[in-house]
């Protein structure tokens, strides 16, 4: 019984220290006024060498996690996995949108540039991904700044009429995810931009989950193949 109690104490303690995400913020002027809070996670071994450069993953949450409480963005995606103790061989920056606002591509770009400047980031391996509203934000940012990211992964989002300018993303690796039973963001949003990119031979992939509703992100981020693909992408 004593051994069991000791084990439970150690187990609960490991859960408490598993989350290595640090609250951070960035404010400044970049096309517009930028004011984003974010959770920052550095990989194991980050501080061992100042010469080593690491991949950077920027994550954009959905509409339900907006506000000024960073704990909200741990509900889904990479910040949820990190909070549970998942380790990534990359720097993970999970941004937070203020209440009643949408993702602004210029602001996302500004925070990305800031992180590349202050951290040991490999500028050829910077990635952008997001869910729902964050999926839309991923598309918007990629269209505005197609040369910034080595790859994007928009999940249950959409590019709207941006598909008519798909040529801007001709060289950007992209993996799109959506559930075919999504009642919040119709799967046609992803199908339309996928078709436009395929027509110009862009490096695009599409995964449609049969029978899945709006939550097409849980199995995406839990899939090791997704992370393998993402970290293999590198700007020339």
C-alpha positions in Angstrom: 0.0 0.0 0.0 2.9 2.4 0.8 4.5 1.6 -2.5 1.3 2.2 -4.3 0.8 5.6 -2.6 4.3 6.6 -3.4 3.7 5.7 -7.1 0.5 7.7 -7.2 2.3 10.7 -5.8 5.1 10.4 -8.3 2.6 9.9 -11.1 0.6 13.0 -10.2 3.8 15.0 -9.8 4.9 14.0 -13.3 1.6 15.2 -14.7 2.0 18.6 -13.0 5.5 19.2 -14.4 4.8 17.7 -17.9 3.5 20.9 -19.4 6.5 23.0 -20.4 4.6 25.8 -22.2 5.6 29.3 -21.1 3.2 32.2 -21.4 4.6 34.9 -23.6 3.4 37.9 -25.6 4.4 40.1 -28.5 3.3 43.7 -29.2 4.4 46.0 -32.0 3.5 47.6 -35.3 3.6 45.6 -38.5 1.2 46.9 -41.1 -1.3 47.0 -38.2 -1.0 47.1 -34.5 0.0 43.6 -33.2 -0.9 42.3 -29.8 -0.8 38.5 -29.4 -0.3 36.3 -26.4 1.1 32.9 -26.9 2.4 29.7 -25.3 5.9 28.8 -26.1 7.4 25.4 -25.8 11.1 24.6 -26.4 12.3 21.1 -27.3 14.5 18.9 -25.0 18.1 19.8 -25.7 17.3 23.3 -26.8 19.7 24.9 -24.2 22.5 22.4 -24.8 23.9 24.3 -27.8 23.4 27.8 -29.1 24.5 26.7 -32.5 21.8 24.2 -33.2 18.7 25.5 -35.1 15.3 24.0 -34.5 12.1 23.8 -36.5 9.3 26.2 -35.5 5.6 25.3 -35.5 3.1 28.1 -35.2 -0.4 27.0 -34.2 -3.6 28.9 -34.6 -6.6 27.8 -32.5 -10.3 27.9 -33.2 -13.0 30.5 -32.4 -13.8 29.0 -29.0 -10.4 29.6 -27.5 -10.2 33.4 -28.1 -9.7 35.7 -25.1 -7.0 36.6 -22.6 -6.7 33.2 -20.8 -3.9 31.2 -22.3 -5.2 28.0 -20.6 -8.1 28.0 -23.1 -5.8 27.1 -26.0 -4.8 23.9 -24.3 -8.2 22.4 -25.2 -7.0 21.2 -28.6 -4.1 20.6 -30.9 -0.4 20.8 -30.1 -0.8 22.8 -26.8 -3.2 20.1 -25.5 -0.6 17.4 -26.4 2.2 19.4 -24.8 0.1 19.8 -21.7 -0.2 16.1 -21.5 3.5 15.6 -21.7 4.0 15.0 -25.5 7.5 15.9 -26.7 8.2 17.5 -30.1 11.6 17.9 -31.7 10.6 21.5 -32.5 9.8 24.9 -31.0 6.0 25.2 -30.7 4.3 28.6 -30.5 0.6 28.5 -29.8 -0.9 31.9 -30.4 -4.1 33.3 -28.9 -6.6 35.6 -30.6 -8.3 38.3 -28.6 -12.1 38.1 -28.0 -14.3 39.0 -30.9 -11.4 39.1 -33.4 -10.3 36.9 -36.3 -6.8 35.8 -37.1 -4.9 38.6 -38.9 -2.3 37.3 -41.4 -0.1 40.4 -40.9 -0.1 39.8 -37.1 0.7 36.1 -37.5 3.5 37.0 -39.8 4.9 39.5 -37.3 4.9 37.0 -34.4 6.5 34.4 -36.6 9.3 36.9 -37.6 9.8 37.8 -34.0 10.2 34.2 -32.9 12.7 33.5 -35.7 14.7 36.5 -34.6 14.8 35.8 -30.9 15.0 32.0 -30.8 17.3 29.3 -32.3 15.0 28.8 -35.3 15.9 27.2 -38.6 14.4 29.7 -41.0 14.0 27.0 -43.6 11.8 24.9 -41.3 9.1 27.2 -40.1 5.5 25.7 -40.3 2.0 27.0 -39.9 -1.1 25.0 -38.9 -4.5 25.8 -37.4 -7.9 24.4 -36.7 -11.3 25.8 -37.8 -11.0 29.5 -37.5 -7.3 28.8 -37.2 -7.5 26.8 -40.5 -8.9 29.9 -42.2 -6.1 31.9 -40.6 -3.5 29.5 -41.9 -4.8 29.9 -45.4 -5.0 33.7 -45.1 -1.5 34.0 -43.8 -0.1 31.6 -46.4 -1.7 33.6 -49.2 -0.3 36.9 -47.9 3.1 35.5 -47.1 3.7 32.4 -49.3 7.5 32.5 -48.9 7.6 32.6 -45.1 6.6 29.0 -44.3 8.1 25.7 -45.4 4.7 24.0 -45.2 1.2 24.6 -44.0 -1.5 22.3 -42.5 -4.9 23.9 -42.4 -7.5 21.7 -40.6 -11.3 22.1 -41.2 -10.8 25.6 -42.5 -11.2 27.2 -45.9 -9.6 29.7 -48.3 -12.8 31.4 -49.5 -12.3 33.1 -52.8 -8.6 32.9 -52.4 -8.7 29.8 -54.7 -8.7 32.2 -57.7 -5.2 33.2 -56.7 -3.9 29.7 -56.0 -0.9 30.3 -58.1 0.6 32.2 -55.1 0.9 28.8 -53.3 2.3 26.9 -56.3 5.5 26.0 -54.4 4.2 25.7 -50.8 3.8 22.2 -49.5 0.3 21.8 -48.0 -1.6 19.0 -46.3 -5.3 19.8 -45.9 -7.6 17.9 -43.5 -11.4 17.9 -43.1 -14.2 15.7 -42.0 -16.9 14.9 -44.6 -19.7 15.3 -42.0 -18.4 18.7 -40.7 -21.6 20.7 -39.9 -19.7 23.9 -38.8 -17.3 24.3 -41.8 -18.5 22.5 -44.9 -15.9 20.1 -46.4 -16.4 21.9 -49.8 -14.2 24.7 -48.4 -11.2 22.4 -48.4 -12.2 20.6 -51.6 -12.3 23.8 -53.6 -8.9 25.0 -52.7 -7.5 21.5 -53.1 -8.8 21.2 -56.6 -7.4 24.6 -57.5 -3.9 23.7 -56.2 -3.9 20.3 -57.9 -4.7 22.0 -61.2 -1.4 23.9 -61.0 0.6 20.9 -59.8 1.2 22.5 -56.4 2.6 20.1 -53.7 -0.7 19.6 -52.0 -2.2 16.6 -50.1 -5.8 16.1 -48.9 -7.2 13.9 -46.2 -11.0 13.6 -45.8 -12.1 11.7 -42.8 -15.3 9.7 -43.6 -18.0 10.1 -41.0 -16.1 12.7 -39.0 -17.7 16.0 -38.0 -15.9 19.3 -37.1 -13.2 17.7 -35.0 -10.8 16.5 -37.6 -7.8 17.8 -35.7 -7.6 15.3 -32.9 -6.7 12.3 -35.1 -4.6 14.6 -37.4 -2.3 15.8 -34.6 -2.2 12.3 -33.0 -0.9 10.8 -36.3 2.9 10.3 -36.3 2.9 10.3 -40.1 1.6 13.9 -40.1 4.5 15.1 -38.0 7.0 13.1 -40.0 5.7 14.7 -43.2 5.7 18.2 -41.6 9.3 18.1 -40.3 10.5 16.7 -43.6 9.5 19.9 -45.4 12.2 22.4 -45.9 12.5 25.6 -47.9 15.1 25.4 -50.7 
